[in-house]
Amino acid sequence: MFYGWRRKYRTRRFNRQISGILETRPIHVVDARWIIVSMVFSRDLMMYLVCIKAFYRRMGGGRIVAIIPVDLPQSQISLLRRHIEGIELQVIDEIDTGVCQRGGTWERLVYCLDRSEDSYVIQLDSDVLAFGRDLSEVLSFANGNVPFAMSDDAQIVPMRDVVRWAQQHMENDHIGHATARAFGRYPGADGLRYVHGSSGFTGFARGGKRRREIEAFHQNMSELMGPRWTEWGTEQCASNFAIANSPGAVTLPYPAYSSFHPEGPRMEAKCLHFIGSHRFKEDFFAGRAREEIRRTMKPGKSI
């Protein structure tokens, strides 16, 4: 109960700190070779507006899709349409996940895979903020149809290497570690790869991994993991698997692209993923967001 109250308080405080985003110029969607997909819930809408505007300003184009809950208030839908002219809204309950489970952001992964059949897809979490001068690497990958993962310096490696690493950390029973240990029994593991990445910022190549391949991964892991495969975090494992086994896949350069935590890189970073456990620490996210808002404020406005 206390954790839930504290999260709500910090979210409300953060939204007040970044409220200037409502006084910034709207995005005019310009078609490009890529689609930018994000899940957007009511509590994250203000944060999403900051992050998508910062990202889009550096990318210079691309279609924008927000995956939203069926009960997102009409006032927030109107806000999205007003600030992102040309946005596509996809109701999460209307995404067919096939044999894959629902929840835990699996809908988002399946949607990205389906859209990547004919477009390059960038999956951008609502808490990924670009604040550096450019995103030249991401632009290069999107233009070149190169799949990528943000991995905090982890590399794409043979699946057997991941198994050995996980077995050295038997004390950690997090779903990511448990999944990695199960890879030792995965069909065809000797010819597969994996990366300890984040599904929060990922590039899916056009014509790359197909939904049926991830459905097969889901079914295999369900058999290997049993009930644990319904835990939060399994979608990230599937996303990591999809990217690692896509032809030509790379990881984003570290520390330019990294996850934010108190001991992590800051001065060297130009794009940070502000994961929930550290999102509001030291007001670093809010500070960088306010700097970005000032750059895009309408004439005559201030924060």
Secondary structure, DSSP 8 states (H G I E B T S, - for coil): -HHHHHHHHHHHHHHHHTGGGGGB--EE----SEEEEEE--GGGHHHHHHHHHHHHHHH---EEEEEE-TT--HHHHHHHHHHEET-EEEEGGG---TTS-SSTTHHHHHHHHHHTTTSEEEEE-TTEEE-SS--HHHHHHHHHT--EEE-TT---EEHHHHHHHHHTTTT---HHHHHHHHGGGSTTGGG-EE---EEEEEEE-TT-S-HHHHHHHHHHHHHHHGGGGGSTTHHHHHHHHHHHTSTT-EE--TTTEEE--TTS--TT-SEEE--TTTTTGGGHHHHHHHHHHHHTB-TT---
